[in-house]
Structures are given as C-alpha cells and as structure tokens.
Amino acid sequence: MKTKNLPIRSDNLFRTRTTIVATCALFIGAFATAAWSNPSASNSATQPLDATAPVPAITTKSISTLFEGIVVEPVHGENIEQLKINTPQSHSVVVFENGARETLETWDKVIADISKDATVFAYNRPGYGRSETTSAPRDGRTIVEELRQILQQQGLKPPYLLVGHSMGGLYMQLFARMYPQEVQGVVLVDSLYPGIIKKPEDFPLYTRIAKYLFLNNTLAHEIDEIHHTGEIIQSLPWRDDIPMVRLFNVPKSAGAIGLDFGVVNDDPQTIAMVKALYPKARQVIVDSDHRIQAENPEFVISAIREVMAIKR
C-alpha cells in the first residue's frame, strides 16, 4: 500500500496564522496553572520534581540512530508510522501520544533517555507524518481504540505508562479511564482537559472560517471532537491509585501572550472542575514553552522516571 504524506503545511506564515489549537493550548496552560499557582488552593501534591540533575548528554547522532527504527506498517489496512524500542530488562512500556499538529519526533530527547531503561512506543495518528489519513471518526474513544490495537499488534503488553502532550494528553486521560487495569501511570505534558474547549458550534465565526480555510480535515475533525471527548472522560470514573504527574507551562516572559480565539471556557466553574479532576496527582509548574518535551525535556524525563519507580 502506498504511503501518503501528511497534508499539513508547515511554512512559517501558515504556522503564524493558523495554529489555532497550539496557540489555544498555550492559553489553556496559562489559564489552568494560574488556578494552581497558589499551593494552598489545591489538594494536589506540589513538591517540585527532581529535575535539577543534568540529563545525560544526548547527541544528534544518538537520536538519529534511535529514530532509524521508525517504520510504516499496516494496521487494519491503513499505514501507520511508528517507533518501537525494546528494552528487554525493563518492566515498563512507555507510550507517547502527540499533540495537535505534532509528530513523534517531538519526543526525540525524551525517548533517547527513557529508552535506556524502558521499552518505548511512539507513533503518528492517522493523517500525521507518514501515517495515512482515515475515514474513521476522530473522537477520543476511536483514537484510544486505534492506539490500543497498534500496541497489541506490536506485542506490547500492559501495563502502560501513558505520556500525552496537549491534545494527546486528553486522549491519554481517556485511555486511563477506559482501561485502568492496563495503566501503570500517566504523565500529562501541558495537557488539554475536559470542558476547556467549547462545542464546535459555539466557536466564533472567524474561528470556524479559519479552521475551514487553513486546517486539514484530520486536524479539523479532531478539534471538533475535543468537547465530546471531554464529555466521555467525565462520564467515566477515575482510579485514584493510578500515579499521575501533571506538567503545566506558565511562561514568565513579558512577551508571552495567551490567545484563545474564542474557543476556551475560562469561567470559575470550569477552573474548579479541572482542578478537582485528579486530586492526588502531582503538579509541576514549568517556565517553558507549550512543547515542554522539546524545550525542557528534563522535566518530562524526570516525571516519567518518577512514575516508573512507583509500584502499582
């Protein structure tokens, strides 16, 4: 089967004008962490991560060598780009889920470190990178089931340590609620949360027009299903015995400006709901970029290693 390239443009003008979800997620991170910035205002543990120790040097050569293992393989008739690195002596399988408009390479520094001590799996959802587009729905339940099927096809058995960035964090929350018995722990990297994004029919007209003009169908359909995916998450119980670390980006730069394009719910009720989602999770505030895994991989690495060390 011939592999199709991702139909998402990447020129700078396109990125500047149309990264609706990415810019929105930056706002979400700042909005959400503002509610947690006072430790007394939350029940979550707020001790800092031990990210002060230097991360072992990771060379471009070592990363490129690891990523030579990227393959495109058929999954139920559709080619999916994926990377599996087996570490036989490890008891952990770390699974990465990308954010909107991101591909698996965004985890390169994290994977290069974690793969020394754990089996890792990363992939590109249909319509990203060299993964073929799909006619299947783009709601979170479908995406979780697709990921689970790929893991099974690759012979990767649970429990899984789920790591999700931005929109990928939303999907990992759903995975952990749908299959809690298969989850070792969860690390959320500047994640989306249920209720933050409005229903697509409530988006302002200019946002809907921009989405139609500048985003490919795969991403547009994922965006349209964010609110519904959040509703599914909220309808399922959460197991407090699942270890979780939540990383939030709160940039301190004077030039950091959050824009939400009119799609974000930032009312007190939504803030309170998101705060109450995971009362036993550990939260870490990072002065970084929305792509913490690329800008400050040491925080993501430390969070994953912390969860790896917890026996459930």
C-alpha positions in Angstrom: 0.0 0.0 0.0 1.4 3.4 -1.0 2.2 5.7 1.9 0.6 9.1 1.9 2.4 12.2 3.2 0.8 14.4 5.8 -1.3 17.1 4.2 -0.4 19.7 6.8 1.6 22.6 5.6 4.5 23.8 7.7 5.6 27.1 6.3 6.1 29.9 8.8 3.2 32.0 7.6 0.8 29.1 7.9 2.0 28.4 11.4 1.7 32.0 12.5 -1.8 32.5 11.1 -3.4 29.1 11.7 -2.1 27.2 14.7 -5.4 27.6 16.4 -5.1 24.6 18.7 -1.5 25.1 19.6 -2.0 28.8 20.4 -5.1 27.9 22.3 -3.3 25.3 24.2 -0.7 27.9 25.3 -3.5 30.0 26.7 -5.0 26.9 28.3 -1.8 26.1 30.1 -1.5 29.7 31.4 -5.2 29.8 32.4 -5.2 26.5 34.1 -1.9 26.9 36.0 -3.0 30.3 37.3 -5.6 28.5 39.3 -2.9 26.2 40.7 -0.2 28.7 41.3 -1.1 29.0 44.9 -0.3 25.7 46.6 -2.9 26.2 49.3 -5.6 26.5 46.6 -5.3 22.8 45.5 -5.3 19.4 47.1 -2.7 18.2 44.6 0.8 17.5 45.8 3.0 20.4 44.8 6.6 19.3 45.7 8.9 20.2 42.8 10.2 17.5 40.5 13.8 16.5 40.9 14.7 17.9 37.5 17.9 19.7 38.8 20.2 16.8 38.0 21.7 17.2 34.5 20.2 15.0 31.8 22.9 12.8 30.3 24.3 14.3 27.0 22.2 13.2 24.1 23.9 13.7 20.7 22.3 14.3 17.4 23.9 11.1 16.3 22.4 9.0 19.1 19.0 10.4 18.4 19.2 9.8 14.7 20.4 6.2 15.4 17.3 5.6 17.6 15.0 7.1 15.0 16.3 4.8 12.3 13.8 2.4 13.8 10.8 4.3 12.6 8.7 2.2 10.3 5.4 2.5 8.5 3.3 -0.6 8.9 -0.3 -1.5 8.1 -2.8 -1.5 10.9 -6.2 -2.8 9.8 -5.5 -1.7 6.2 -4.0 1.7 7.0 -0.3 2.5 7.1 0.8 3.9 10.5 4.2 5.5 11.2 5.5 4.2 14.5 8.6 3.7 16.6 9.2 0.8 19.0 12.4 0.4 21.0 12.5 -2.8 23.1 14.4 -2.8 26.3 14.1 -6.4 27.4 15.2 -6.0 31.1 12.5 -3.3 31.7 9.1 -3.8 33.3 7.8 -0.5 31.9 6.3 0.2 28.5 6.2 4.0 27.9 3.6 5.1 25.3 3.7 8.6 23.8 0.7 10.4 22.3 1.4 13.6 20.3 -0.4 16.9 20.5 -2.2 18.5 17.6 0.0 19.1 14.5 2.9 17.4 16.2 4.7 14.2 15.1 6.6 11.6 17.1 9.9 13.4 16.6 8.9 16.0 19.2 9.7 13.4 21.8 13.2 12.7 20.5 15.2 13.9 23.5 12.8 12.2 26.0 12.8 8.9 24.1 16.6 8.9 23.8 16.9 9.0 27.6 13.9 6.9 28.6 14.6 4.1 26.1 17.8 3.3 28.1 15.6 1.8 30.9 12.2 1.2 29.4 10.5 -0.1 26.3 9.1 2.9 24.4 6.4 3.3 21.7 5.6 6.4 19.8 3.5 6.8 16.7 1.7 9.3 14.4 -2.0 9.3 14.4 -3.7 8.8 11.0 -3.2 11.9 8.9 0.1 12.9 10.6 3.7 12.4 9.4 3.7 9.4 7.1 0.6 7.8 8.6 -2.3 7.5 6.1 -5.4 9.5 6.5 -8.5 7.7 7.7 -12.3 7.9 7.3 -12.8 6.7 10.8 -14.2 9.2 13.4 -11.7 11.4 15.2 -13.3 11.3 18.6 -11.2 10.2 21.6 -12.8 6.8 22.0 -11.9 5.8 18.5 -8.3 7.2 18.8 -7.8 5.2 22.1 -9.1 2.0 20.5 -6.8 2.5 17.5 -3.8 3.1 19.8 -4.6 0.0 21.8 -4.9 -2.1 18.7 -1.5 -0.9 17.5 0.1 -1.8 20.9 -1.4 -5.2 20.7 -0.2 -5.7 17.1 3.3 -4.7 18.2 3.2 -7.3 21.0 3.4 -4.7 23.7 1.6 -5.9 26.8 0.2 -3.8 29.6 0.6 -2.1 31.9 1.5 1.0 30.0 2.9 4.3 31.3 0.9 6.8 29.2 2.6 10.1 28.3 0.5 12.7 26.4 1.1 16.2 25.2 -1.7 18.8 24.7 -4.5 17.1 22.8 -2.6 13.8 23.2 -3.0 14.3 27.0 -6.7 14.4 26.6 -6.6 11.0 24.8 -4.3 9.5 27.5 -6.8 10.6 30.2 -9.5 8.7 28.3 -7.3 5.6 27.8 -6.6 5.5 31.6 -10.3 5.7 32.4 -11.4 3.2 29.7 -8.7 0.6 30.6 -7.4 1.5 34.1 -6.3 -2.1 34.7 -3.8 -1.7 31.8 -2.2 1.5 33.1 0.9 1.8 35.2 0.7 5.6 35.4 0.1 8.8 33.5 2.2 11.9 32.7 0.4 14.9 31.2 2.5 17.4 29.4 0.7 20.8 29.2 -2.4 18.8 28.5 -5.9 19.7 27.4 -8.6 18.8 29.9 -12.3 18.1 29.7 -14.6 21.1 29.5 -11.9 23.6 28.5 -12.7 23.7 24.8 -16.2 24.8 23.8 -18.5 22.9 21.5 -17.5 23.5 17.8 -20.9 25.1 17.1 -20.1 27.7 19.8 -16.8 28.7 18.2 -16.8 32.3 16.9 -17.5 32.7 13.2 -13.9 33.9 12.4 -12.5 30.8 14.1 -14.7 28.4 12.2 -13.8 30.1 8.9 -10.1 29.9 9.8 -10.4 26.3 10.7 -12.1 25.6 7.3 -9.6 27.6 5.3 -6.3 26.6 7.0 -6.6 23.2 8.7 -6.6 19.8 7.0 -9.6 17.6 7.6 -7.9 15.3 10.1 -7.0 18.1 12.5 -10.3 19.9 11.9 -12.2 16.7 12.8 -10.0 16.2 15.9 -10.7 19.8 17.1 -14.5 19.3 16.5 -14.4 16.2 18.8 -12.5 17.8 21.7 -15.6 18.8 23.7 -17.3 15.4 23.1 -14.1 13.5 24.1 -14.1 15.6 27.3 -17.7 14.5 27.9 -16.7 10.9 27.6 -13.9 11.3 30.0 -16.1 13.0 32.6 -18.7 10.1 32.2 -16.1 7.5 33.3 -14.7 7.0 36.8 -11.1 7.8 37.7 -9.0 5.4 39.7 -7.0 7.4 42.3 -4.5 4.6 42.7 -3.1 5.4 39.2 0.0 7.6 39.6 -0.1 10.8 37.7 2.2 13.8 37.2 0.7 16.9 35.5 3.2 19.3 33.9 1.9 22.9 33.3 3.7 25.5 31.2 3.4 29.0 32.8 5.8 31.3 30.8 7.2 34.2 32.8 8.5 36.1 29.8 7.0 39.5 29.4 6.3 38.7 25.7 4.2 35.6 26.5 0.7 36.4 25.3 -2.1 33.9 25.5 -4.8 33.9 22.8 -7.8 31.6 22.8 -9.6 32.5 19.5 -12.9 32.4 21.5 -12.9 28.6 22.0 -11.8 28.4 25.6 -14.1 28.1 28.7 -12.2 30.0 31.4 -15.1 30.6 33.8 -14.8 29.8 37.6 -16.9 26.7 37.3 -14.6 25.2 34.6 -11.5 26.1 36.6 -12.9 24.4 39.7 -13.9 21.3 37.7 -10.5 20.9 36.1 -8.8 21.4 39.5 -10.9 18.6 41.0 -10.2 16.1 38.3 -7.1 14.5 39.8 -6.8 15.4 43.4 -3.9 13.0 44.1 -1.9 13.9 41.1 1.3 15.8 41.4 1.5 19.1 39.6 4.6 20.8 38.3 4.7 24.3 37.1 7.4 24.9 34.4 8.6 28.2 32.8 8.9 26.8 29.4 7.1 26.5 26.0 3.9 24.7 25.3 6.2 21.9 23.9 7.9 21.2 27.2 9.2 17.9 25.9 11.3 19.8 23.3 12.2 22.9 25.2 12.8 21.4 28.7 12.9 17.6 28.2 14.5 17.1 31.6 11.1 17.8 33.3 9.3 15.3 31.2 12.1 12.7 31.7 12.0 13.2 35.5 8.2 12.9 35.6 8.3 9.7 33.6 11.1 8.2 35.8 9.2 9.1 38.9 6.1 7.3 37.7 8.2 4.3 36.5 9.5 3.9 40.1 6.1 3.7 41.6 4.7 0.1 42.0 1.0 -0.1 41.5 
